[in-house]
Amino acid sequence: MNRNKNVCNIRFGFILGILSALILLILVFFPPYYYFVVFLHYLTDPCYEKREIAKGGYPYEIRDDRVCIQHGYADSSLLFARMKTLKGADPKTFEKIDYNHFKDKNHVYYKSSQISSDPENFEHLGGIYYKDTSHIYTYHFAIDVDIATFEVLEGNFFAKEKNRVYYNYNETIDADMESFQALRGHYAKDKNYVYYTNVGSSGRSIIIDGADPETFVTFDAPEDEWKAKNKNGYYEFGKMVQSFE
């Protein structure tokens, strides 16, 4: 009798373990709060709907007393996006600045994120850099720089101020400030090194080993923006090559 009871307990424990594992997998990969949030948005936000991703920047619509704007992506295939109400936006003065920037009488927005409260003085400096009277912006956040000396360099990939050189969001390059020079494409140099700043998906910068800054030059043709040369040889996409094909 005890043996049968033990067998039953083992089987019950095994089944309970399987069920617990299944529940855990469901919670991890299909979290119920996600569907609750989606359903809540659907009920409470008149803008909320799924639609195909539009080309040419983030779309928006004025519906009655609100601004509806594309927000994020709905699935991993990136074929659809969600529309949502842009909170705090004034529909009467809302307008598009460029591909991803918008403004109304009170604020500036990057996509669906509010970034500046100074729309009157918001301007594009070049590349990914924007400014108002108080901040320099890249994408949806402000960067800590000296505004008075900040300038975007040739090619719009690089910028600098009195203390640092910037590339790609908030990345700083430890370069010689006096001699730093932005070149075409993603190349730059100072008196000590040559830099290439589009490495892999991260887009982070590297020093090109063996490159001679004094003789390092890039090419003017748009189709050759990834190419460069110096006395030691030829470079393409930041790497030395035997020749250009």
Secondary structure, 3 states (H helix, E strand, C coil): CHHHHHHHHHHHHHHHHHHHHHHHHHHHHCCHHHHHHHHHHHHHCCCCEEEECCCCCCCEEEECCEEEEEECCCCCCCCEEEEEECCCCCCCCCEECCCCEEECCCCEEECCEEEECCHHHCEEEECCEEECCCCEEECCEEECCCHHHCEECCCCCEEECCCCEEECCCEEECCCCCCCEECCCCEEECCCCEEEEEECCCCEEEECCCCCCCCCEECCCHHHCCEEEECCEEEECCEEECCCC
